[in-house]
């Protein structure tokens, strides 16, 4: 059975002006399709365009040309606040993502008041997120006092308060120890299992950890896609060796 296409990025280009006479490509002629229920991985070195792509999908940045299509609708001209609310997009940034001076539960309350209209539904959703991410011991702890893994869980819980269709995760495994990474991998896979209509797009440098949970992936290098497909197809692609190296393997 074919999955419904949720996100289609078509012929996307983004340039930044370096000076009055020269511009620098951030993304060149990028095409990308992500289907419902997929975990899709984005790999590539710093400066390859991963964060730029996320910002264009959200509407924080506008492309020079090319289209962002969500559920068959071109959203290029739709502003970020409307795009996020109407088309169900949530972004979890690499760093931050929480209000550090607020407690875990205060962070969730703050977001819930923006995205959920009815108070009883807000309270239910907060309790659900606290339980789902096992945050009960940290409910009243300020986020600045939490471990990296717990902070990441709070950020994910905040992103899920709006029940997004497209969940963007920017380098979620960065700066985490291996046990916390494994716990986070399990969390992401469970999110996919719980909602088959949601797609999860993850950008990260941790190739082995990312490919271990991705259904499909691509590698960005020199501002364009150099390989894409299943994790095995990506690893076996000769053009992706510029990123992985010749000795890279996964189980």
N, C-alpha and C positions, 0 to 999 in steps of 0.2 A: 504493500500500500504506500503510495507516494505521500510524503509529508507536505503540508502547506508551507509555501514560502512566506516568511515573515519580513525579512530584510533583504533588499536588493540595492546594492551600491553599483552604479553604472558610470563607467568612464570618468571616474573622479580624479580631479586635479586640484592641487592647492599649491600656490606659490606665495612666498614672502619676499617683500622688497628688501634687498640688501642695501641698495643705495638708489639714487634717482635714475640710474641707467641699467641696473642689473637686478634680477630677481632670482631667488633660490627655490627649487622644487622641494616641497615637503612630501607630496604624493604625486605620482605620475600615472595616469590612465589605469586607475585601479578598478577592478570589477570583483564583486563579492556577493554571494548569495548565502543566506543562512535560513534554515528551515525550523519550524516549530519543533520543540523537544530536543534540539541539538545543543551539545556543548561544542563550541567552535573556538579553536585556539589560534592566536596570533603570535608569531615568533619573529624576532628580528633584533638586530643590535640597536643601541641608542641612536636616535636620530633617523630611524628608518621610516617613521610616519605613523607608528601605532597610536600614540596619544592624540595626534592630529586627527586620525580617522575617528576615534571615539568622540572627540569634540565636534566634528562635523556631523556625525550621526545624531548627537544630542541637540545640535543647533547652536552650540556655543561659538563655533566658527562656520563661515560660509565657504563653499568651494568656489574656485575661480570658474570652473565649469564641471559638468557632470551632475548626476542626480542621486538623491537618497530617496528610496521608495520603501514605504512601510505598509504592509498589507495591501499592496497594489496602488497606493496613493503617493504621489510625489509630494514630499514635505519640505522641499528646499526653501519655500517662502513662508513656512510656518515658524513663528518665533519659538525660542527655547522653552518658555514656560508652558505654552500651549502644546508643543510637541511632546513634552514629557508627560503632561496630564492626559491628553487625548489619545496618544499612541502608546502609552504604557512603557516609557523608557526610564530606567534607573541606572545611574553611574556610581560605582564605588571607586573613588580615586586611590592611587597608590599610597599616598600619605594623607593623614587627616581622615575626613569623612565623618568625624564626630565633633561635637562641641566639648573640648577637653575639660572645661571647667564645670560641666554638668555631669550628673551621675548617669549611669546606664539608663535607668528608667526615665529620667528627665529628658534625655536625648530622644527616646522613643515617643514620649509625650509631645515634645516640640514638633516632631515630624508628623505625628498623627493629627495634630490640630490643623495642619496644612492640607493633608491629603484625605482625611476621613471626616465627613460632615457630622455624623451622629455620635454623641458622647459614648453611648453604650457600645457601639461598634468599635470606637477607638480603644476603650478599655479592654474589650475582648481581644483585639488585635495585639495590644501591648502584652497581655498575659500569654497569648499564643507565642509571640516572639521570644519572650523571656524563657518559656518552657522549651521551645524548639532548640534554642541555642544554649540551654543549660546555664543561664545567666543568673539564676536565683541568688547564688552567693555574692554576686557583684551588683545586684540591682541598685544599691544605694551608694556604690563606690564611684567617685569621679573618674571619668575616662582617662585623665592624665595619670592616674595611679594604677591603671590596668596593665597587664602584660600585653605584648604585641598581638598574641593570638586572640585574647579576649577583646581587645580593641577592634580587631578585624571582624569578630563575630557581631559586635555591636553595630559596626558600619554596615554589615550585610543585613542585619535585622532592620536597620533604619531604611535601607534601600527596598526591602520587601514590604514595608508598611503600605505602599501604594499598589501592591499586587501587580508588579510590572510584567509586561509581555516580553520585553527585551531587557536583559540584565547585563550591563557592561562592567567588567571587573578589570581594573588597570593594575597589573602586577601584584596580585593578591598574595603571592608566595614570598615577596621580597622581605628580607630581614627577619624571616621566621626560621626557627630550628626545625630539624627534620621531623620530629614527632608532631609539632604543631602543623607543619605542612601536610602530613598524612591525615590529621584530623580535619583540616580544611578541605582536602581532596574529598574525603568522605561526605562532608557537609554539602559540597557542590554537587556531587553525584546524587545525593538524597533530594536536593532541590529539583533536579531534573526528573527524578522518579515521581515526586509529589505533584508536579504540574507538567503534563505532557504538551501543553500549548506554549510554554515559555521557552525561549531560546537564551542561552547563556554564552556570551562572547568574552573570552579571557585573553588578555595580553600579558605575557610574562617572558622573562629571560630564562626561567628554569624549564628548559626543554623537556627533560625527562619527566618531571612532575606534571607538566601541562599536557604532554602527549599521552601520558598514562591515563587521563580521564577524558580526552577529547574524542568526539566522533569524527570530526574532520578538522584540518588545520591548514594554515598557510605560513609561508616564510616571506617576510619583506626584507629586501636588501636593495640599496641604491635607489630607494624611494618607490620601488615597484615589487610586484609579486614574482618571486623566482621559483616557487614550488607550492603546490596545494593538492589536497586530497585527503585520504585516510592517513593516520599517523605513519603507517608503514610506507605508503606511497611517498609521503613527504621525506622521510628519512632516506629512502632509496633513490631519491631524485639526485642526479649528479649535480644539478645547478644549486642544490641546497647545501652542498658540502662547504661552500663559502662560509656558512653559518655554523654547521655542526662539526666540521672536521671529519677526517677519514675514519677515525676510530670510534665514532659515536654509535651506540647501540641502545636499544630498549629490549626488555624481556618480552 
